[in-house]
């Protein structure tokens, strides 16, 4: 029985004098609760924290689970920085706004409590042609959408940072295939025009991927490469076309067991990344952010 329970029990059976003696014992200092401990009585003034927030906006190459964003938030910011990954797979500069995700980001910016809020914006993959409901016009709509993101982020009180898109990892004869250069050029132009900090992720990730070579680059995917892919790229330096997974058979719905019931099905391709790839590219983003926004350098972990 603990002392408090003992006192309550005593209250029912002891005389008034005995009752007073029990109360006196309970009020005396103990090892765990000394009344004259300087660490309690002589506290120095507390310095207020200076919190910051980083919000990630973009597509599947930034989102948790298939991009660099989860690793960046987990391992590359100090504890005084809140990092929120609001990237969504399959989104373009058009569809991210149209579905309401950008409104969510704006509310996150305006939530208050932070001395400075930074919004990292990375699009391009799904703005390319051939993606119904997502593709945008490269010459007009794509840069206009980027400008609007920048303007609205600033109006909400945030500091926008633009990123060129993460490279794909397709090789031909040992050379990395560049399929995103025109979109990266537009991002660079908007950043220069509007004086926005820029992380040239395409250029940096291309250099990094070319540097490790095709055989290592295919291992950055969400799941290990199929044997035929690894053998071909090792022998020829050329990546094989990705074969889309066969559709699943229609089965009777299964009642999930108690516990987490979300689903995330990793696939092999040359765009998305697993944990190793996320760590690899998140470190590049962290370094780029510290250089592009020097006042954040002390809050970024290499």
JOVEN-V505012 format. One record per backbone hydrogen bond with DSSP energy under -1.0 kcal/mol. NH is the residue of the N-H (numbers start at 0). CO is the residue of the C=O. E is the energy in kcal/mol with one decimal. If there is no record, write none. Layout:
nh->NH co->CO e->E
nh->NH co->CO e->E
This chain:
nh->5 co->1 e->-2.3
nh->6 co->2 e->-2.4
nh->7 co->3 e->-2.0
nh->8 co->4 e->-2.3
nh->9 co->5 e->-2.5
nh->10 co->6 e->-1.8
nh->11 co->8 e->-1.2
nh->13 co->9 e->-2.7
nh->18 co->14 e->-2.7
nh->19 co->15 e->-1.9
nh->20 co->16 e->-1.7
nh->21 co->17 e->-2.0
nh->22 co->18 e->-1.8
nh->23 co->19 e->-2.0
nh->24 co->20 e->-1.8
nh->25 co->21 e->-1.8
nh->26 co->22 e->-1.1
nh->39 co->36 e->-2.0
nh->40 co->36 e->-2.6
nh->41 co->37 e->-2.6
nh->51 co->79 e->-1.6
nh->52 co->115 e->-2.2
nh->53 co->81 e->-3.0
nh->54 co->117 e->-3.1
nh->55 co->83 e->-2.8
nh->56 co->119 e->-2.9
nh->61 co->58 e->-2.0
nh->62 co->58 e->-1.7
nh->66 co->62 e->-1.6
nh->67 co->60 e->-1.9
nh->71 co->67 e->-2.1
nh->72 co->68 e->-2.5
nh->73 co->69 e->-1.9
nh->74 co->70 e->-2.4
nh->75 co->71 e->-2.1
nh->77 co->298 e->-1.9
nh->80 co->77 e->-1.9
nh->81 co->51 e->-2.8
nh->83 co->53 e->-2.8
nh->85 co->55 e->-2.3
nh->87 co->57 e->-2.4
nh->90 co->87 e->-1.4
nh->95 co->91 e->-2.2
nh->97 co->93 e->-2.5
nh->98 co->94 e->-2.1
nh->99 co->96 e->-1.3
nh->100 co->95 e->-1.2
nh->101 co->95 e->-1.3
nh->103 co->99 e->-1.6
nh->104 co->100 e->-1.9
nh->105 co->101 e->-2.5
nh->106 co->102 e->-2.1
nh->107 co->103 e->-2.0
nh->108 co->104 e->-2.2
nh->109 co->105 e->-2.0
nh->114 co->50 e->-2.5
nh->117 co->52 e->-2.9
nh->118 co->158 e->-2.0
nh->119 co->54 e->-2.8
nh->120 co->160 e->-2.9
nh->121 co->56 e->-2.3
nh->133 co->130 e->-2.3
nh->134 co->130 e->-2.5
nh->135 co->126 e->-1.9
nh->141 co->136 e->-2.9
nh->143 co->139 e->-1.7
nh->144 co->140 e->-2.9
nh->145 co->141 e->-1.9
nh->146 co->142 e->-2.3
nh->147 co->143 e->-2.0
nh->148 co->144 e->-2.2
nh->149 co->145 e->-2.3
nh->150 co->146 e->-2.9
nh->151 co->147 e->-2.6
nh->152 co->148 e->-2.3
nh->153 co->149 e->-2.4
nh->154 co->150 e->-2.3
nh->155 co->151 e->-1.7
nh->156 co->153 e->-1.4
nh->157 co->152 e->-2.7
nh->158 co->116 e->-2.8
nh->160 co->118 e->-2.8
nh->161 co->196 e->-2.3
nh->162 co->120 e->-2.5
nh->163 co->198 e->-1.8
nh->168 co->269 e->-2.5
nh->171 co->174 e->-2.6
nh->173 co->236 e->-2.8
nh->174 co->171 e->-1.8
nh->176 co->169 e->-3.4
nh->183 co->179 e->-2.2
nh->184 co->180 e->-2.4
nh->185 co->181 e->-1.5
nh->186 co->182 e->-1.9
nh->187 co->183 e->-2.5
nh->188 co->184 e->-2.3
nh->189 co->185 e->-2.4
nh->190 co->186 e->-2.5
nh->191 co->187 e->-2.3
nh->192 co->188 e->-2.7
nh->193 co->189 e->-2.6
nh->195 co->190 e->-2.5
nh->198 co->161 e->-2.7
nh->200 co->198 e->-2.3
nh->203 co->199 e->-2.3
nh->204 co->200 e->-3.1
nh->205 co->201 e->-2.5
nh->206 co->202 e->-2.1
nh->207 co->203 e->-2.0
nh->208 co->204 e->-2.6
nh->209 co->205 e->-2.8
nh->210 co->206 e->-1.7
nh->211 co->207 e->-1.6
nh->212 co->208 e->-1.5
nh->216 co->212 e->-2.2
nh->217 co->213 e->-1.9
nh->219 co->216 e->-1.7
nh->229 co->225 e->-2.2
nh->230 co->226 e->-2.8
nh->231 co->227 e->-2.1
nh->232 co->228 e->-2.5
nh->233 co->229 e->-1.9
nh->234 co->230 e->-2.1
nh->235 co->231 e->-2.9
nh->236 co->232 e->-1.1
nh->238 co->170 e->-1.9
nh->272 co->65 e->-2.1
nh->273 co->219 e->-1.8
nh->277 co->273 e->-2.9
nh->278 co->274 e->-2.4
nh->279 co->275 e->-2.1
nh->280 co->276 e->-2.5
nh->281 co->277 e->-2.5
nh->282 co->278 e->-1.7
nh->284 co->280 e->-2.3
nh->285 co->281 e->-2.7
nh->286 co->282 e->-2.1
nh->287 co->283 e->-2.4
nh->288 co->284 e->-2.8
nh->289 co->285 e->-2.3
nh->290 co->286 e->-1.6
nh->291 co->287 e->-2.5
nh->292 co->288 e->-2.7
nh->295 co->292 e->-2.4
nh->296 co->293 e->-1.5
nh->298 co->295 e->-2.0
nh->299 co->296 e->-1.3
nh->300 co->75 e->-1.9
